[in-house]
Amino acid sequence: MEYRESLDSFLTLVSTEALAAHLEDPSWLVVDCRFDLTQPEKGRREYLSGHIPGAFYAGLEPDLSGPRTGANGRHPLPDVEAIRGLFGGWGVTDSTQVVAYDEKTGLWASRLWWLLRYLGHERSAVLDGGLAKWSREGRPVETALPADRTPVAFEGQPHEAMRVSVDEVAAVAGNPSWRIIDARAPERYRGEIEPIDRVAGHVPGAANLHYLRTLNADGTFLPAAALRATLRGVLADVPPERSLCYCGSGVTACHSLLAFEHAGLSGGRLYAGSWSEWSSDPRRPVATGDE
C-alpha cells in the first residue's frame, strides 16, 4: 500500500514505519481513539494501560460525538465549538500532522480523521493496522500521559458539502444517478437482525459495503488496486461525488469514506445520523433483503 500522498504529509493512511520515524517530531500529533460500544470507558482504560508514546486520547463518547436528542442518531456530530476546542487544546495548526489510531481496523480513528477534514485540516491520517500492527512489530508503548502541547485558537470552518441531512438522503433514495452506501454488516443491511436500533433493514435503494471488505485480515487496508476495484464495484457507474455513506450511527461510514479517499475516489458525503436517525421515525420507508 502506498501511503505518501503529498510532500511530507499523510492525508489518509500512514504506515507504522513512518510514524515510528516521527515520534519525536513536535509537528506530529498522535491520538489514541480506541473505544468499545458496550463498555464506553474501556478504550480509555486500555489507553492508560499502554499507548503509543506521546499519544493523547479521544473516545467516541463524549469527545467525538455530540448530545443526543432521540431523533438525531446515536452518535451525532459534536458541536463545532466543542471540536474546535478539542483540536485547539492539542495545539493543532496548519502544519500539524495528526495521526489517529485504534486497536486494529481504524474504525474509531476514522471518525477523528473525518472531523479534522470537516473542519478544514487535511494533514490527518489513520495508522494502517493500528496498535495491533504496531505491537506485533515490537514498537514502543508507554503508560505515561503525554506532555501538554501549547494550546492554539483552532478556527477551522465546517465544510458542509461533506455531509448530508436526513432530508437530503430521502430526496435521492432510489435515484439511480446517486449511490447510497450502507457500511454495516450484510445481515443488518438485509434486516435479518438488528441488535441496536428500533427497526431492521436499510434505506431504500442503498447498496451494502461492509467496511471489512476494504481490509485485509490483519486490519490493514487492501492494496490500492484491489481497494479501487472493490469500491468501483459498489459505485457501479455513479461518480464518487454523488455517493452518500451511512452506517448505524455515522462512525463506520467515516471508515468507508476514508477507504474511498485513499483509493482516489474523492467526494463522497457522510450521512451522520445514519440508520439510528433514519429508523427513529416510523414514517420513513425501510427496505429489507438485498434490494
Summary of the structure (lengths in Angstrom):
residues: 291
radius of gyration: 18.3
end to end distance: 33.1
largest distance: 54.0
contacts: 935
relative contact order: 0.16
helix: 31%
strand: 14%
